[in-house]
Every structure is written in C-alpha cells, then in structure tokens.
Amino acid sequence: MLQFASVTGLFRMILIILLIYFGVKILARLFTPILIKYVAKKAEQQFGDKYGSFQKEKEQKEGEITIDKIPDTKQSNKDVGEYVDYEEID
C-alpha cells in the first residue's frame, strides 16, 4: 500500500528539525567556552611538561657564570679572497 505525506506530518517534521537546530545552537553556546578552556589548559600542561624542566635546569644565582659549550672558531680560507659586505639599493 502506498502512503502519502500529510500536511500535519510535514509541519511536525519541520518543527522537529527546527527544535534540533536551535537546541544544538544553544548547547554550543553553553559548552563552547568550557571546551575552549579545557583545550587551552591541556595545551598549557603539555607546554609546561615539555619546557618546564628546561627552565628549572637554567636557573642560576645572580652573578654566576656558566659556559655550556665553547663555540668552534673557524679559520677563514685566505685563498678565497676578501669578503665584501654590500647593501641592496632599490
């Protein structure tokens, strides 16, 4: 048997769709700030876990000097020529 859509069924379906749409909008307005705070807190924790130990290692007393690495002193090749510093002119 073939069934036809009734006008009341159509209005009821439109009403249900609108209620779901507006319900999702209201819930999104309520829960979006909470979700953003949660994500920001987790990112802060991950950043702190990753870089917090680095900061603790670098704490020194005022006036204390430490040298972590002596930089390599490269000898310039005298056969290449003279280096000339230049600026671009527009």
N, C-alpha and C positions, 0 to 999 in steps of 0.2 A: 504494500500500500504506500502510496506517495504522500509525503507530508509537506505542507506548506507553512511558511513562516507567518506568524501572526503579527499584528501591529504591536500588541502588548509585549510579545516576546522580543521584538526588535527594540522597543523602548527599555525593557528590562536589561537587555544585553548592553545597550549604550550606557545605561545607568551604572551597571557593574564595572564597565571599562573606565568610566569617569571616576568612580569611587576608588578603584585600584590606583589610577593615575595620581589623584590628589593625595591618597594615603601614602604612596611612595614619596611624593614631594615633601609632605610634612615630616615623615620619618627621616628623610635625607637631611632636612634642615636641622632636625634634632641630633642626629648621630654623626653628622659630618665633623663638627668641631671636636667631638670626643675621639673620632678616628684620627683626625689630624694631630691631636695632642699625643695620642698613643704612638703614631708613626714617628713624630719628632722625638719623643722620649726614647724610643728604641734606637733611632739613629744617633742620638747623643750618647747612649750607653755604648754602642758599638764604636763610636769615635773615641770615647773615653777609654775603653778597653784596649783599643789599638794604639793610641798615642799617649795615654796616661802614664804608662810605665816609662816611656821615653822622657817625659817631663821630670819624673822622680829621679832618674839617673843623672840629669843635668843640673840638679840643684847643688849650688856651691855657696860657700860663705863669701861675704863681700871681701874683695881684695885677693882672693885665692886664684891662682893661675894654673891651668892645666893645658897641656898640649896633647891632643889626641893623635895627630898624625903630622909628620914633617912633610911638607909638600916637596914634590920632586922638582929639582932645579934643572931645567933642560938647557943644554948648551945650544946656542944658536949656531947654525951652519954658516961659516964665513964664506964658503964658496958660492952660496946662492946669490948674494948681493945685499943691497941695502933696502930695508923696508921703508916705504914712504906712506905716511898717513895722508889720506885725502878726504875731502868732503864733496858730496854731490851738489851741483849747482843747478837749480831749476831754470 
